[in-house]
Amino acid sequence: MEPAPEVKRNSFPSMNFEAEILTTPHDNSELYVIPSMRSLTAEEYVEAFKTFLEHSTEHQCMDEFNKEQMPNIVAGLGPGKSTINVLGVGSGTGEQDLKMIRILQAVHPGVSIDNEIVEPNPQHVAAYKELVNQAPDLQNVSFIWHQLTSLEYEQQVKEKGTHKKFDFIHMIQMLYRVEDIPNTIKFFHSCLDHHGKLLIIILSDSSGWASLWKNYGDCLPATDSGHYITCGGITEVLRRLGVEHRVYEFPSGWDITECFIEGDAVGARMMDFLTGTKNFLGTAPPALRRRLQEALCQPECSSTRDGRIIFSNNLSMIVVES
C-alpha cells in the first residue's frame, strides 16, 4: 500500500492569505490546489457594494438624517457669502452628495455652490458625472472632480502651497480605507473656513460591525484591507484635536439572509463585501467560513425579523465645528 502523501492543511505562512492551500483529493489521486484568497479589486468592490446597498437601509438612514438634521446644520454656513464652497471626500457615485447640495440650495436660495469632489475610483467618478448631467436643477452649482485618494489630494494641496477653504466638507463612510485617520481628519479640518462644518459619517459603536470586529475579529481574513473603525475611534481623535463636535445616531439594517443559503450568488457577493475578499465562500477554509457565519448570527450583531436575518448597520453622523 502506497504511503499517504504528506499534506499541509490550511497552512498560511503569510498573513495576507496569499498562500495556496494543498488538500488531499477524495479519490487519492494527485493533490489539488484551492484558489488562494485575495482582496477585492476596485471594480469588484463596486459590484459587492451595490449588492450591499440593495439589501440595506443605509441610504434611507442617511435620508432620515438629511431630513431631520441637515437643514439646521447647514443654516449657518457661509454667512453673507454669495458662494458656498463644498468639498466631498470619497464621494463615490454622488447620490448622497447631490441630496446635500439640494438641501443647501433650499436653505440658501440664490447662493452659488462650488462643489469639489475627491474620489479615486474612475467608475464612481464617471457615474457621478452622469448623475449631474441628468439633473436639471443644478444650474447654480459648479463641479470639479479630483480623481485622487484623500492622501493624494492632501499632498497635492501641500505641494501647491495653496490652501482653499471650504464652508462644508463631508466624509461619508470612507475613513475605513484611509491610511492615517488622525492626520487625515486634522488636514481636512484645517481646510474649513470660519463657521465651516465637517460631517463625518461612520459606523456606530452600536452596530453589528463594531461587535463583529471587536469580538470576532479572528473570523475575518487578513485580505480585508480596511480599518476596523467606528464612531468611538473618531470621536477620540476629535477630542485629542480639541475640536467641538456633536454625534447623531441613526438606526440602519442589512438583510444578510442570503449569506446562509448554500450556492446563493447574492449571498456570495455579500460575504465578499463583508470580508473584503474575492469569492470568500469559495476560497476560505471551511472552518473560517463556519466561524464567520456563526458570528454573524450572534445577537450583538444581528436580529431576526419575519424569518430574515438583519445585521445591524447603525450609523453615526459626526458634525465637527471649524
Order of alpha helices (4+ residues) and beta strands (2+ residues): beta-beta-alpha-alpha-alpha-beta-alpha-beta-alpha-beta-alpha-beta-alpha-beta-alpha-alpha-beta-beta-alpha-alpha-alpha-beta-beta-beta
